[in-house]
Amino acid sequence: MSIKKKIASILFGQKPEETEKEPPRPQVEQPEQEPSESTAFAQEDPSLIKLPGEHPLYQLYNQRRKEQGWLPTPRLCMDEDGTLPEELIRREKGRLESTLKNACNFRLRSAKSNGNKKKKEKKGEEEAEKETKPAGLDAFPWFFVSSDKLYAWVLVLPPTEQGKELSRNILLQAMEDQNITYGVDQRLVDRLSHDEARYFNLFLIAKGKPAFDGRNGNIVDYFPRVIERVLEVNEFDQVDYTALNLIHNVKEGQEICRLIRPTEGEPGRTVLDQEIPAKSGKSVPLPKGRNTELSEDEDVLLASVAGHVEFTGRSFQVKPVLDIDGDVDFSTGNIKFLGDVNIKGDVLTGFTVRAMGSIWVGGVIEAGSTVEAGGDLTVVKGILGDGTTTVRAQRCIFSKYIENATIYVRENLQTDAIINGSVYCDGEVLVRSGRGTIMGGRVWAAQKVSATAVGSKSECRTGITLGGLPCTNFERELVRRELKELEMELEKLECQLDSPVKASLISKVRVKLNTAELRLQQLEEDLLDIQEELKDREEGRLECSVAYAGTEITIEDETIRLRHEERQCVAKMVCGEIMVM
């Protein structure tokens, strides 16, 4: 107080004005300019609720503080221990703020209504009316239950006037009224009635038990379902054609896969003591296929025969494997097998090997032989032909080299060199490892030809044809050629004199002729069905490090012949013309 005000109070008998101290505002309303580490951490805590200064909670807080003189600052934190899911906090935070505001407004209205009530008693006709002090409101525990009813929080609002302070009985009775009976924190219930910060603070008072769905059944495979046909090139740019691991042998009675049975679900419980149902896991069947059987407990798939394990897309099956320790020669004869064939030696001149599965040759395929595989064909040392050697594969071919042979492959071909060969491929021809040379002959590829060198410095005629379906077209031409030969043979037989031998031969030729016609018709239909797919597919391309002069490149109906050596070139169709870039 100033000196002037003191003198005036002495002269005129005025009492000094006693300024009433303004109660401090909550910490959440007065953030410091440079908050400490603890305050900064609290501000960053997503579970901490920040209320505006005009919130009705602070009005109740200020009223209580005036009565008590001091009161801990309100703290509304949904997850003091940091154990609750963040998604739960984000989902429930807005609901809590809204319901808390309504509860505080209702409390303010109730306190105001209670303060306006007056009790009047008549002590006599001449006695004046006398106002009695209002009774006040008791402490009020306010509960907030999460939407999934797995968590319950409590915030206690203090009593007004002569109302009762919070006690254990009041808290338990309020919880019973709200049906919060499961997962209650009894230690918090015992402590809260005499805790200094029991008012205007949020406490997690009950936790339910979440439901856990059962795990679905699963299958543990001991053999791969997808076989990666990838050749690894070492640091010397060499490929080990023996390391493909395409064949997975299995013994009789060996486990192929095992079933992990599903588990039952574990039901949960809400804080309102209501059961939360749980789903049980789904069972899966074992992929049982040909030459496999189930164990006694039906948990394991076993191989019933020794052979090669393969996954067909729906089930595991075991293909018997034919192992030939030496060469395919007069000791073995021609081979026709329904499964896979492993040949440790060579396929000698004049012999034929046909298999419905994959074929593995540890040596070479010699001139004049025929090899046909329903799966992959792997030739470790290469294919050495004389112009009459024919090799077919319905999937991929991997060979060290190819020379003077006709190759028919439905998917991809990978080799170190192609010399004077005729290659029909519906996929990609990769000649990048080793020498990486395509010299002489012609390569028909549907998608791409990638090589280190194409042609030769001597301008050896080398043809590359891209696009279309080379395998299907090649097979169609073979069938047409076969039809012509059969028709000519039939004409010759009809010119002979009638005899039982003639009738027998004619019937056999006609059967072959009908079969060839059906095959040709099926191929024509297949080509028509694939025409739409071919329109959407990108035209083939040639990629090579060097293309020598004399190389012919054909795409669709366009053909060009290189007159100069091209380095790092890519040939493809651009606006109806073949461009070499």
Secondary structure as GFF3:
##gff-version 3
##sequence-region A 1 581
A	DSSP	alpha_helix	3	12	.	.	.	ID=ss1
A	DSSP	three_ten_helix	27	29	.	.	.	ID=ss2
A	DSSP	alpha_helix	37	44	.	.	.	ID=ss3
A	DSSP	alpha_helix	56	68	.	.	.	ID=ss4
A	DSSP	alpha_helix	86	116	.	.	.	ID=ss5
A	DSSP	beta_strand	140	145	.	.	.	ID=ss6
A	DSSP	beta_strand	151	157	.	.	.	ID=ss7
A	DSSP	alpha_helix	168	177	.	.	.	ID=ss8
A	DSSP	alpha_helix	186	192	.	.	.	ID=ss9
A	DSSP	beta_strand	202	207	.	.	.	ID=ss10
A	DSSP	beta_strand	218	221	.	.	.	ID=ss11
A	DSSP	beta_strand	249	250	.	.	.	ID=ss12
A	DSSP	beta_strand	255	260	.	.	.	ID=ss13
A	DSSP	beta_strand	268	269	.	.	.	ID=ss14
A	DSSP	beta_strand	275	276	.	.	.	ID=ss15
A	DSSP	beta_strand	292	294	.	.	.	ID=ss16
A	DSSP	beta_strand	300	303	.	.	.	ID=ss17
A	DSSP	beta_strand	307	311	.	.	.	ID=ss18
A	DSSP	beta_strand	316	319	.	.	.	ID=ss19
A	DSSP	beta_strand	321	324	.	.	.	ID=ss20
A	DSSP	beta_strand	335	337	.	.	.	ID=ss21
A	DSSP	beta_strand	340	343	.	.	.	ID=ss22
A	DSSP	beta_strand	352	355	.	.	.	ID=ss23
A	DSSP	beta_strand	359	361	.	.	.	ID=ss24
A	DSSP	beta_strand	364	365	.	.	.	ID=ss25
A	DSSP	beta_strand	370	373	.	.	.	ID=ss26
A	DSSP	beta_strand	377	379	.	.	.	ID=ss27
A	DSSP	beta_strand	382	393	.	.	.	ID=ss28
A	DSSP	beta_strand	397	399	.	.	.	ID=ss29
A	DSSP	beta_strand	402	409	.	.	.	ID=ss30
A	DSSP	beta_strand	413	415	.	.	.	ID=ss31
A	DSSP	beta_strand	417	425	.	.	.	ID=ss32
A	DSSP	beta_strand	428	431	.	.	.	ID=ss33
A	DSSP	beta_strand	437	445	.	.	.	ID=ss34
A	DSSP	beta_strand	448	454	.	.	.	ID=ss35
A	DSSP	beta_strand	462	466	.	.	.	ID=ss36
A	DSSP	alpha_helix	470	494	.	.	.	ID=ss37
A	DSSP	alpha_helix	500	536	.	.	.	ID=ss38
A	DSSP	beta_strand	541	547	.	.	.	ID=ss39
A	DSSP	beta_strand	551	555	.	.	.	ID=ss40
A	DSSP	beta_strand	558	561	.	.	.	ID=ss41
A	DSSP	beta_strand	566	574	.	.	.	ID=ss42
A	DSSP	beta_strand	577	580	.	.	.	ID=ss43
###
